[in-house]
């Protein structure tokens, strides 16, 4: 009987399509990463994407990447070093299927070839305990690189990753405690207290960007326990072809004026048909 069971695909054996990266769910559904900035999260995704594959689970394996691949054109190495150190100091809690939890550092040993030059390379390693966790990973998200580059809020990037990991599941709704949802978005403890502030400064901006740029749509509905919001219901679904074309078109419009466009306070000028060629 066991021979007829479908073989589980290991995350690290998945081949990403052009323009996307694969991220293990163990590095999406974590607690403890709320202090990371949008820049920190982007750099970590680039490091993961560069190392992705079976070798990512090999303890002691070292990887190398050009510094230019980690920086925006205007960034200095000082800003890059600050992000690397933030990743090294960040300890996250990862839940195992058996209910136990591991606490691991996001980034291990690393070496800059010359921290005072704009050109050079970064050599780095994944902590051995984290590598061991990823070895048996079988749940993952496929993330569009172009979409992630356009987010201006760390809350939008975090929400995009969380829904990307869930969007192909059979269920299309999940109830999450408010505390867990704050972790999911990367809201630091003591900040944006009260649902009103959380909604105004984290949830609404994240929903606007994700719904404008992603291939899926997301909704968040608060649920009260007495007078207090205790949980949220997250709903999601893939967009139809027209919705995906609209998202594709927005990705190819200038970032300037995007907030006004996606909030409906600016006129949207259609792009030429040649910009809207996409896989259906």
C-alpha positions as CSV (number, residue, x, y, z in Angstrom):
1,X,0.0,0.0,0.0
2,X,2.7,2.5,0.9
3,X,4.3,2.0,-2.5
4,X,1.2,3.7,-4.1
5,X,1.4,6.8,-2.0
6,X,2.5,9.9,-3.9
7,X,6.1,10.9,-3.0
8,X,6.4,14.1,-1.1
9,X,8.4,16.7,-2.9
10,X,11.2,18.3,-0.9
11,X,11.2,22.0,-0.9
12,X,14.9,22.2,-1.8
13,X,14.4,20.0,-4.8
14,X,11.8,22.3,-6.4
15,X,13.0,24.2,-9.5
16,X,11.8,27.8,-9.4
17,X,10.5,29.3,-12.7
18,X,12.3,32.3,-14.2
19,X,11.5,35.4,-12.2
20,X,10.6,33.6,-9.0
21,X,12.2,32.2,-5.9
22,X,11.1,29.3,-3.7
23,X,11.1,30.0,0.1
24,X,10.6,27.2,2.6
25,X,7.5,27.7,4.9
26,X,9.8,27.3,7.9
27,X,11.3,30.7,7.0
28,X,7.9,32.3,6.5
29,X,5.8,31.2,9.4
30,X,8.3,32.2,12.1
31,X,8.1,34.2,15.2
32,X,10.7,36.7,16.3
33,X,11.5,38.5,13.1
34,X,9.5,41.6,13.8
35,X,12.5,43.8,14.3
36,X,13.7,43.3,10.7
37,X,13.2,46.2,8.3
38,X,12.0,45.9,4.7
39,X,15.7,46.2,3.6
40,X,16.7,43.4,6.0
41,X,13.9,41.1,4.6
42,X,14.8,41.8,1.0
43,X,18.5,41.0,1.6
44,X,17.6,37.8,3.4
45,X,15.5,36.7,0.5
46,X,18.3,37.4,-1.9
47,X,20.7,35.4,0.2
48,X,18.2,32.5,0.3
49,X,17.6,32.6,-3.4
50,X,21.3,32.6,-4.1
51,X,21.8,29.5,-1.9
52,X,18.6,27.7,-2.8
53,X,18.9,24.1,-3.7
54,X,20.0,20.8,-2.0
55,X,23.2,22.5,-0.7
56,X,21.1,24.8,1.5
57,X,20.5,21.9,3.8
58,X,24.2,20.9,4.0
59,X,25.7,21.8,7.4
60,X,28.8,23.9,7.0
61,X,28.2,24.8,3.4
62,X,29.3,28.2,2.5
63,X,27.9,30.4,-0.3
64,X,29.1,33.5,-2.1
65,X,27.3,36.4,-3.8
66,X,28.4,39.7,-5.4
67,X,27.7,42.7,-3.2
68,X,26.1,44.5,-6.1
69,X,23.3,41.9,-6.0
70,X,22.5,42.8,-2.4
71,X,22.5,46.6,-2.8
72,X,20.1,49.0,-4.4
73,X,22.0,51.4,-6.7
74,X,22.1,54.1,-4.0
75,X,22.9,51.9,-1.1
76,X,26.3,51.9,0.7
77,X,28.1,49.0,2.2
78,X,27.4,50.4,5.7
79,X,23.7,50.0,5.2
80,X,24.3,46.5,3.9
81,X,26.5,45.6,6.9
82,X,23.7,46.8,9.2
83,X,21.2,44.5,7.6
84,X,23.6,41.5,7.7
85,X,24.2,42.1,11.4
86,X,20.5,42.4,12.1
87,X,20.0,39.0,10.4
88,X,22.7,37.5,12.5
89,X,21.2,38.8,15.7
90,X,17.7,37.7,14.9
91,X,16.6,34.6,16.6
92,X,13.3,33.1,15.3
93,X,11.1,30.4,16.6
94,X,10.2,27.7,14.0
95,X,7.3,25.3,14.7
96,X,7.9,21.6,13.8
97,X,5.0,19.3,12.6
98,X,5.2,17.4,15.9
99,X,4.4,20.6,17.9
100,X,7.9,21.2,19.2
101,X,9.7,24.4,18.5
102,X,13.3,25.3,17.4
103,X,15.0,28.6,18.1
104,X,17.6,29.5,15.5
105,X,19.5,32.4,14.1
106,X,18.6,33.5,10.6
107,X,22.2,33.9,9.4
108,X,25.5,32.4,10.4
109,X,29.1,33.1,9.7
110,X,29.9,35.6,6.9
111,X,32.8,37.5,5.4
112,X,32.9,40.7,3.3
113,X,35.9,40.6,0.9
114,X,36.4,44.4,1.5
115,X,33.8,46.3,3.4
116,X,35.1,49.6,2.3
117,X,34.8,49.0,-1.5
118,X,31.5,49.0,-3.4
119,X,32.7,46.0,-5.4
120,X,33.4,42.7,-3.9
121,X,31.6,39.6,-2.6
122,X,29.9,38.3,0.5
123,X,30.6,34.8,1.7
124,X,28.1,33.4,4.2
125,X,26.7,30.3,5.8
126,X,23.3,29.1,7.1
127,X,23.3,28.1,10.8
128,X,23.7,24.3,11.0
129,X,20.5,23.9,13.1
130,X,18.5,25.8,10.5
131,X,20.0,23.8,7.7
132,X,18.9,20.7,9.5
133,X,15.3,22.0,9.7
134,X,15.3,22.8,6.0
135,X,16.5,19.4,5.0
136,X,13.1,17.8,5.4
137,X,11.0,20.9,4.4
138,X,8.1,20.0,2.0
139,X,5.9,23.1,2.2
140,X,7.0,26.3,0.4
141,X,5.9,29.5,-1.3
142,X,6.8,30.6,-4.8
143,X,7.5,34.3,-4.7
144,X,7.6,36.6,-7.7
145,X,10.9,38.6,-7.6
146,X,9.5,41.6,-9.5
147,X,6.5,41.9,-7.2
148,X,8.7,41.8,-4.0
149,X,10.9,44.5,-5.4
150,X,8.0,46.9,-5.7
151,X,6.7,46.8,-2.1
152,X,7.4,49.9,0.0
153,X,6.2,48.4,3.3
154,X,7.7,45.5,5.2
155,X,4.1,44.6,6.2
156,X,3.2,44.2,2.5
157,X,6.2,41.9,1.9
158,X,5.4,39.8,5.0
159,X,1.7,39.5,4.0
160,X,2.6,38.6,0.4
161,X,4.9,35.8,1.6
162,X,2.4,34.4,4.1
163,X,-0.4,34.3,1.5
164,X,1.9,32.9,-1.2
165,X,2.6,30.0,1.1
166,X,-1.2,29.4,1.5
167,X,-2.7,30.4,-1.8
168,X,-2.6,26.9,-3.5
169,X,-4.2,25.2,-0.5
170,X,-7.7,23.8,-0.8
171,X,-9.0,26.1,1.9
172,X,-9.2,29.8,1.1
173,X,-9.8,31.2,4.6
174,X,-8.0,31.1,8.0
175,X,-8.7,32.5,11.4
176,X,-5.6,33.8,13.1
177,X,-5.3,35.3,16.6
178,X,-4.5,39.0,16.6
179,X,-1.2,38.2,18.3
180,X,-0.2,35.7,15.7
181,X,-1.3,38.1,12.9
182,X,0.9,40.8,14.3
183,X,3.8,38.3,14.1
184,X,2.8,37.4,10.6
185,X,3.0,41.0,9.5
186,X,6.2,41.7,11.4
187,X,4.8,44.3,13.8
188,X,7.1,44.8,16.8
189,X,5.9,44.3,20.3
190,X,4.7,47.6,21.8
191,X,4.1,49.2,18.4
192,X,0.8,49.9,16.7
193,X,-1.1,48.9,19.8
194,X,-4.9,48.8,19.4
195,X,-6.6,47.5,16.3
196,X,-7.3,51.0,14.9
197,X,-3.6,51.9,14.7
198,X,-2.7,48.4,13.5
199,X,-5.3,48.6,10.7
200,X,-4.4,52.1,9.7
201,X,-0.6,51.8,9.6
202,X,0.0,48.1,8.8
203,X,-3.0,46.2,7.6
204,X,-4.5,48.7,5.1
205,X,-1.2,49.7,3.5
206,X,-0.2,46.0,3.2
207,X,-3.6,45.1,1.6
208,X,-3.4,47.9,-0.9
209,X,0.0,47.0,-2.2
210,X,-0.5,43.2,-2.2
211,X,-3.9,43.5,-3.9
212,X,-2.6,45.9,-6.5
213,X,0.6,43.9,-7.4
214,X,0.1,40.2,-6.6
215,X,-1.6,37.5,-8.7
216,X,-4.0,36.9,-5.8
217,X,-6.2,39.0,-3.7
218,X,-6.4,39.1,0.1
219,X,-9.0,40.3,2.7
220,X,-8.7,40.7,6.4
221,X,-11.8,40.9,8.6
222,X,-11.5,41.6,12.4
223,X,-13.3,39.4,14.8
224,X,-14.3,40.7,18.2
225,X,-14.4,39.0,21.6
226,X,-16.6,41.4,23.6
227,X,-15.4,44.9,22.7
228,X,-11.9,43.9,21.7
229,X,-10.6,42.5,18.4
230,X,-9.2,39.1,19.3
231,X,-8.6,37.6,15.9
232,X,-8.8,38.2,12.2
233,X,-10.2,36.1,9.4
234,X,-7.9,36.1,6.4
235,X,-9.4,35.3,3.0
236,X,-7.5,34.8,-0.3
237,X,-8.0,33.7,-3.9
238,X,-6.3,33.7,-7.2
239,X,-7.3,36.6,-9.5
240,X,-8.9,36.0,-12.8
241,X,-7.0,36.8,-16.0
242,X,-8.2,40.4,-16.1
243,X,-7.1,40.9,-12.5
244,X,-3.7,39.4,-13.2
245,X,-3.3,41.7,-16.2
246,X,-4.2,44.7,-14.1
247,X,-1.5,43.7,-11.5
248,X,1.0,43.1,-14.3
249,X,0.2,46.6,-15.8
250,X,0.7,48.3,-12.4
251,X,4.1,46.7,-12.0
252,X,5.1,48.3,-15.2
253,X,3.9,51.8,-14.3
254,X,6.1,54.3,-12.5
255,X,6.3,53.9,-8.7
256,X,5.6,57.7,-8.5
257,X,1.9,58.1,-8.1
258,X,1.2,54.4,-7.3
259,X,-0.4,55.2,-3.9
260,X,-2.9,57.5,-5.6
261,X,-3.6,55.0,-8.3
262,X,-4.2,52.0,-6.0
263,X,-6.4,54.0,-3.6
264,X,-8.5,55.3,-6.5
265,X,-7.6,58.9,-6.2
266,X,-5.7,59.2,-9.5
267,X,-6.7,58.5,-13.1
268,X,-5.1,55.3,-14.5
269,X,-3.7,55.6,-18.0
270,X,-3.9,52.2,-19.9
271,X,-0.5,50.8,-20.9
272,X,0.1,49.8,-24.6
273,X,-0.9,46.2,-25.3
274,X,2.7,45.2,-25.8
275,X,3.3,45.7,-22.1
276,X,0.5,43.3,-21.2
277,X,2.0,40.1,-22.6
278,X,2.0,37.5,-19.9
279,X,1.5,33.8,-19.3
280,X,-2.1,32.9,-18.8
